[in-house]
Amino acid sequence: MVGQSRKWMILIATTWIQAFTGTNFDFSSYSSTLKSVLGISQLQLNYLSVASDMGKAFGWCCGVSLMCLPLWVVLFMAAFLGVFGYGVQWLVIKQAITLPYFLVFVLCLVAGCSICWFNTVCFVLCIRNFPTNRALALSLTISFNGVSAALYTLIANAINPDDETLYLFLNALVPLLASGLALVPILRQPPLQLLSTDTTSWDSFVFFVLNVLAVFTGLYLLLFNSLSSKASRARILLGGALILLLLPLCLPGIVCGRSWACRTVHTPAFCLEGPSFSSFDPDDFDQLHKELIGNDRNNNSSSVNPFSETNKEGLFGMIMEKGRLTVLGEEHPARLLVRRLDFWLYYVAYFCGGTIGLVYSNNLGQIAQSLGYYSQISAIVTLYSSFSFFGRLLSAAPDFMREYVFTANCVYSVYKLASTSPAIVRLFACKLPLLNKLYFARTGWLAIAVVPTPIAFFLLAASGGEAALLTSTAMIGLSSGFIFAAAVSITSELFGPNSVSVNHNILITNIPIGSLLYGLLAALVYDSNVKSSNQENLLEEAMVCMGRDCYQQTFIWWGCISLLGLISSLLLFLRTRPAYYGYQRNRSRAQVS
């Protein structure tokens, strides 16, 4: 049971790492000052944000390093990449040293690599220590990456609310300190062990409690961050945030205490199983994969396909039927992946739905400045970060709902076979259709998550008011946060768990591409609307555009592009829905039998 408590310590350490290493989220907090010091245009500033996103293209380097080096060494390599990348930028923005634009671009690239390396280390920790509930572990830890901007705002305001250059200094130092705190649990990783049903159920219950605690943490940061403009209040609020982050440390003691009670007291009150929220997991395929695939393929020949009768003819019918996935979890090597229409629909949905939200966050500083809300940049960035956090937490909803519907179907099947209680059978027969309607394929959740993005962009294009800016920022943060967190699970389900590391890296190549193209569009529109020399001199030599025209055309274009992402995600859902429902149906049959 010591190993059980250690794995929870590792989970807590992983959340700390994620909470303090989302340093790309606070780019907008200092981008205007960086632009002023370097004396560059909006287009050149966009290239710096692209460089940070390009770091994700080098994530494979971390994977190779993990094959050759201990995990803690790779963790500190990521930390020192950040120290170098952000630390030298801080010296530049403080005007202690002067560097050409190209070297600043390289520094942004190095800083972006550090973020990707931290994420990879956290993914590996979750996968190694939570083989049964890895989807829940990933969604929980990834969500804390979204609160980084809010935490850094509190820390910066607690030190000096008027110094925007502090963000770069904190970006360099805080991840190194967080890595040091996480070192002891990482060095004491427990060996992999088989878990009993009771332990698995209890773990799922603990994840549910941790998600509730995470919601309280996000609400605390969202509601009270606006009160941190004074250093004294910021210090108090920062203390409260740190207490909330440290509160899960009680978990190892609770786990050990429960184990002792189960061994010595032997009462149901201590040994009661928590609700079973075991998530969809790649390990499920090791036990049921062959049977489910065989059942799916047999059922495909006998069951009625909702598209085969009504959509055999026409372009839409061809899109629905041609080469669509019929089973989940089938392995797709890279050469097969790029020939799948489902993959490209997924790629476009991510490219036009999630990545565009990330580019919006990179431009938040200039957007707020152009609309006359420069003094509220930190609050607006915190709003985006907090709702991105909530979106990431919501990505666990399909796992909880899947198990709820799955358990109900199993109970119904058992009672039906036993035929001992006709009243209960009739009750389930009435309720199951409703429960099955509540069940939703994860690709359907993806489509729902994209919906707020085009609405938000068109709202921004129609109104330049403060309410529209705040509402749209929250909607885009919620949408993109869900997409980023759900992507790993969707890739695993659609294209195979064993190929997910390669396939997901292929998928996220859209991030630097989108950052370049969307940012280029925004920068060209922005620079074209700089009308007078007065605007050019507002921030020393940097060109500054003021007014709604600076981004209005960009918002219209981004709204239309995100509509394309919505259409693509809907097509992906319609094409993959039979595979999801087939998996759920056959899984219930296999468990009952």
N, C-alpha and C positions, 0 to 999 in steps of 0.2 A: 504493500500500500504506500510505502515511501515513494516508489516510482510514480504512483498516481498523483501524489501531491507535487512531485517535481514537474510533471508535465503541465500542471496548472500554473506553476511558477514560470515555465517557459512561455505559456500563452500570455501571461501578464507582461512578461518582458518584451514579447513581440508587439503587444499593443503599445507599450512605451516607445519602442523603436519607431513604429508607424506614426504615432502621434507627433513625434518630434522630427520626422524626416520628410514630411510633405512640403519641402522648402520651395517647390515650384509654385505653390498656391499664393505666396506672398509677393510674387514678382511685381504685381500691380502697385504694391505699397511703396516701392522705391523706384519704379521704372521712370517716372517723370523726373526725379532727381538725377538718375543715371543719364537720361537723355540730355538734361541740361548740362551736366558736367562734361560729357563727351562732345556736346554740340552737334548732335546727329539729327537726322530727319526721322519721321515716323517709320519710313521704310527700313532704315538701318536698324532702328529699335526692334522692328519686327523680326529681322534676321537674328538678333540676339535671343529672342524667345524661341525661334525655330532651332537655334543651336542647342538650347536646353532640352527641347523635345527630341532632338536627334540623338541624345544620349541613350534613348530607349533602343535605338538600332544596334547598340553595342551590348545589349543584355546577355548575348550568348557568351561574351567574355567571362562574365561572372559564373555561368554554368560550367565552363571549362575550368575555371579556377577552383570551383567546388569539387571537381573530380581529383584535383591534385593537392589541395591544401585543406587544412581543418577549417570548419565553418567560422570559428571565431576569428581566424586570420583574415578571411574574406570580409567579415563584418568590419574589421578595423581598416582594411584597405579601402572600403567604401567610405568610411568616416574621414580618412586622410585625403581622399579625392575631394570630398566636400570642403575640408579645411583649406586645401590649396585653391580650388576653384572659386569659392566664395570669399576666402580670406584675402586673396590678391585683388578681387573686385572691390572689396571694402577699402583697401588701400587706395585704389584708383578713385572711388567716389569721395573719399576723404581728401583727395588731391595730395596724398603723401608721395605718390609716384605717378608717372605719366606713361601710358602704354598706347601703342597704335590700336586702331579699331580691330584689326585682324586678331591680335593677341587677346583682346577682350572677348571676341567671338570664341576663341579656343577655350578660354576660362569658363564661359557659359556651357560649352560642350562637356568639359570635364565635370562641372557641377551637375549637369544632367545625368552623366554616367553614374555618379554617386547615388542619386535617387533610385535609379534602376537597380543598382547592386543591392541597396538596402531592401528593396521590394523582393528581389529574388531570394535573399537570405531568409526573409520572413516567410515566404511561400514554402521554402524547404523545411523550416522549423514546424510549420503547421502540418505539412504532409507527413513528416516523420513521426510526429508525436500524437496525431489524431487521425489514424487511418480510417476509423469508422465514421467520424463526424468532421471530416476535413472540409467539406463545403461550408459548414457552420463556422468552423475555425477561421477559414479564409475570409468569409464575409464579415465576421466580427472584427478581425484585425485590420483588414483593408479599410474598413469604415473609419477607423481612428486616424487614418492618413488625412481624412477630410477636416479634422479639427486643428490641423497644424497652424493654419493662418490665424485662427482665433487665439490659440495659445501664444503664438509669437507676438500678436498684437498686445496681449496682456503683459508679456515679459518686457516688450519695448516700452510700453506706457509706464510700467513700474520703474523703469530705469530713467527714461527721459522722453516724455510724450512728444517733444518737439523735434526730435532727431530721427529723420527717416533713414539715415544711413545705418542705424543700429540693426536693421533687418538683415543686412548682409553679414554683419559681425556675428549675429546670433545664428544665422544659417550655417556659418562655419564652425561655431563652437558647440552649440547645443546638441547636434547629432553625435558628436564625439563623446560628450558627457553621458548621453543616453546609452550609447554603446558600452561605455564602462559600467553603467548600472546593470545592464543586461548580461554582462560577461559571466557572472557566477552561475546563474541558472543554465546558461548555454553550456558551460563546462561540465555541469552535473546532469546532463541529459540522461533520462532513464532508458534502460534497454527496452526494445520493442517486446510487448507481451500480449498474449491473447486475453480478451476481455470477456467476462461473463455477461449474460443478458441483463442482469441487475445493474452491473457497472455501466454498461452502454446506455441503459435507460436513465440512470442517474446523471451521466455525463450530458445527455441531451437536456435534462432538466436544468443543469447548471448553465448550459449555454443560453437557455431561455432567460434565466435570471440575469446573466451577464448582458444580454441584449436589452433588458429593461433598465439595468444600471447605465448602459451606454446611452439610452434615450435621455435619461436624467442628466447625464454629463453634457450631451449636446444642447439640451434646453437651457441648462445653466449658462453655457458659453454664449448661446444666442441671445438670451434675455438680458444678461447682466454685462455683456461686453461693451454695450453703449455707455455704461456708467464709468468706464475706465479711463476717461480723458485726463483725470488728475492722478498723479503718481501714487498718492496715499491710498486712494480707493482701488487703483489697479493692483497694488500689492496685496490688499485684502482679498480681492477677487481671484488673484493668481493663487493665493494660498488655498482658497476653496476648491479651485480647479485641480490643484495637485492632490488634495485630499481625496477627491472623487477618483482620480487616477490610481491612487494608492489603496483605495478601499477594497478592490478585488484580492489584495494580499491575504485577506481573511480566508479565502477559499482553501488553501492547502491545509489549514488547521481544521476547517469544517470537514474536509474529506477524511483526514486521519481520525477525527473524533467520531464520525459516522461509522468508519470501519471498525474502530474499537468497540463501539456500542453494538454493532451487528454480531461481533464475535463473542461478547461477554454477556449482553443482556438478552439477546435473541427475542426481541419483541417487534411486532410489526411496525410500531411507531418509529423505530429507528431504521428498519430495513425496508421500508415501503419503497417500491419502485416509483421513480418519477415518470411523468408522461413520456412516451416514446416518440421522440422527434428525430429519430435517426434519418439523416438526410440522404438524398441520392448521392451515391459514392461510387467511384470507380471500382472499389473492391467488391461491390455487389455483383459485378460482372464475373468475377472469378468463380462465384458459386452458381449463378443463375444464367450466365451469358449464353452458353450453348443452348440451354433449354428455351430461353426466351426468344432467341433468334430463330430457333427451329419452329417454335409456336407461331411467331410473327409471320414467317414465310408461309407456313401452312394456312394461317388465317387469311393472308392476303389473297389467296386463291379462292377462298370461300366466302369471306365477308364482303359486304357492300362498301365500296369506296365512295365517299361523298362526292368525289369529283368525276368518277368514271361515267356516271349516268348522265350528268347534266352538262359536262364541259368537255366532251370528247372532241368537239370541233372548235375551231377558232384559235386565235393567238393565246387567249387566256387559258384555254384547255391545254394547249401545248406547254405553256409555262408551268401549269399545275402538275402535269404528269411526267414531263421529260426528265428522266434521271433523278427523280426525287428520292430522298432517303426513306427506306421502308422500316428500318430498325435503328435503335439507338445503340451507341457504344461500339459500332463496327470501326475497326482501325483504318485510318486513312493516311498513308504516307504522303509526303509533300507532293509527289508527282500526281497522285490521284486527287489530292485535295484541290489543286488549282484547276482541275477539270470538272469540279462539281459546281453546278449552278447554285446550289444551296449555300456553298461557301461564299460565292461572290455576292449573293443577296445579303448575307450576313456581313460581309466586308463593307458593302455600300451603306447598310444600316448603321454600322459603327462609325464609318467615315463621315456620314452626313448627320448622324444623330449625337454621338458621344464626343467625337473629336472637335466638332464645331463649338461645343460648349466649353471645351478646354481653351480654345483660341479666344472665345469671348472673355474668359477669366484673365487671360494674358493681356487683353486690351482694356480691362476695367478701369485702370488708372486714367488712361486718356479719355475713355468714354465719360467717366464722372467729371473729369476736368473740363471737357468741351461743353457739358451741360450745366456747368457752374456749380458743381458739388465737390470741388477739389478738397475742401476741408473734411469731407465725409468719406474719403477714399478707404480709410482703414475699416470703418463700419461696414461699408459696402462689400469689401473683400471678405470680412468676417461673415457677413450674411451668406455670400456664395459658399464659403467654406463650410459653414454649419449645415446648410441644406444639402450640400454634397455629402456630408456625413450621414444625414438622415436617409438620403437616397441609397447610400451604400448599405446601411442597415436594412432597408426594405428589400434588398436583394436576397435576403434569407427567407422572405415570405413564401416563395414557391416550395422550399424545403419543408417548412412547417405545414403548409396546406396539403402538400403531397402525402405526408405521413398521416395527417388527420383523415383524409379521404380513403387512403389505403387501409388504415386500421378499421374504419367503418365497413368497408367492403369485406375484409377478412372476417369480422365478427358476424356479418350477415351470412356469409357463406358457411361458417361453422354451424350457426344455428339452423340454417336451412338443411344442412346435411344431417344434423342431429335430430331435427324435427321434434324436439322436446318441448318447445314453447311456441305454439302457433301465434300467440299474441305478439311476441317479440319479433317473429319473422314478418308479420304483417306491418309492424311498426317500422322496421328497417326497409321493407319494400316500399313504403310510402316516402321515407326520408332519403333513401339512396339516390333517386334521380336528382333531387336538389343538391345533395352533396357532390355528385359527379359533375353537375354543372359548375359548382364552385371550383372544382379542380381545373387548373389552367396550365397548359404547356408553358415551359419557361420562355420559349420564343414568343408566346402571346404576351407574357409580362414585359418582354423587351419592346414589343410594339406599343404597349400602353405607356411605357417609360419615355418613348420618343415623342409622344403627343404634346407635352407641355412646351417643347422647344420651339416649333414654328409659331405657336400662339404667342409665346414671349417675344420673339423677334418682331412679329407684326405689331404687337402692342408697343414696343419701343419705337418702331417706325411711325406709328400714329400719334404718339405722345412723348414729349420730352420732359414730362413732369417727374417729380421725385417719387411719387407713388408708383408710377409706371416703371421707373428704373428699379426700385426695390422689389416690386412684385415679379418683374421679369427675371431679375438676377436670382431670386429664390427658386423660380420655376426651372431655370436652366441648370442651376446647381443640383437640384433634386433629380432632374432627368439624367444628366451626365454622370452623377455619382452612382446611380443604379446601374447604368450601362457598364461603367468601368468595373464595378464589383462583380456583376453577373457574368462578365465575358468569359472568365476562366471556366466556370461551370458549364456554360453553353457550349464552348469549344470542346470540352471533355465529352459531353453528352452526344453531340452531333457527330464528332469526327474521331472519337476513340480516346480513352483515358491514357493509354500508353504513349500516344503521339502528341499529347497536349502541349508539352514543352516546346516542341518544334512548331506545331501548328499555331499556337498562340503567338509566338514570336513573328510568324508570317502575318497574322492578323494585325498586330499592332504596328506594322510598317506603315499603316495608314496615318498614324499620329504625326510623325515628322512631315509626311506629304501634305496632310491637311493643315498643319501648322504653317507650312510655307505658303500654300495656295490661298487659304482663307485669310491669313495674315497679310499676304501680298495685296489681296483685294482691298482689305480694310485700309492698309497704308496708302495705297494709290488714291483711294477716294479721300482720305484724310488730307494728304499733301495737296491734292488738287483744290481743296477748299480753304487753304491758307490764303487769305485775300489781301492782307495789308502788311506792311513792314512793322506796324505796331504789334500785330499778333506774333510776328517772328521774334520780337525782342522781349516778349513777356517773360520768358525764362532764358535770360542771357542770349546765347546764340541759337538756341533750339527753336524750331518752327512749331508754333502752337496754334491750333485751330479752335475757335470758340463758336458755339451755336449748334443747333440740331442738324444742320446740313453736313457736319463733319462725318456723321455715321449713319445718316438716314438711308442713303442708298445701300450702304453695307448691310443694314438690318433687313432691308427688303430682299437682297440677294441671299443672305444667310437664311431668312425665313423660307424662301423657295427651295433652297438646297436641303434644308431639314425636312421639308415636305417630301422630297425624293427619298430621304432616309426613312420616313414614316411608311411610304408606299412599299419600299423594299422590305421593311420589317414585317409588314402585313403579309406580303407574299411569302416570306420565309415561314411565318406562322402557319399559313394555310397549307403550305407544302409539307411541313413537319408535324402538323397536328396528328395525323393518323399514326405516325411512329410513336409519339408520346403516349397516346391513348392505348395503343397496342402494348407498349411496355408496361403501363400501369395495370392493364387487364391481366396480362400473362404473369406479372409479378404476384398479383393477388392469388391467381390459380396455383402457382408454384408453392407459395407459402402455405396455402390451405391444404394442398395435397401432401 
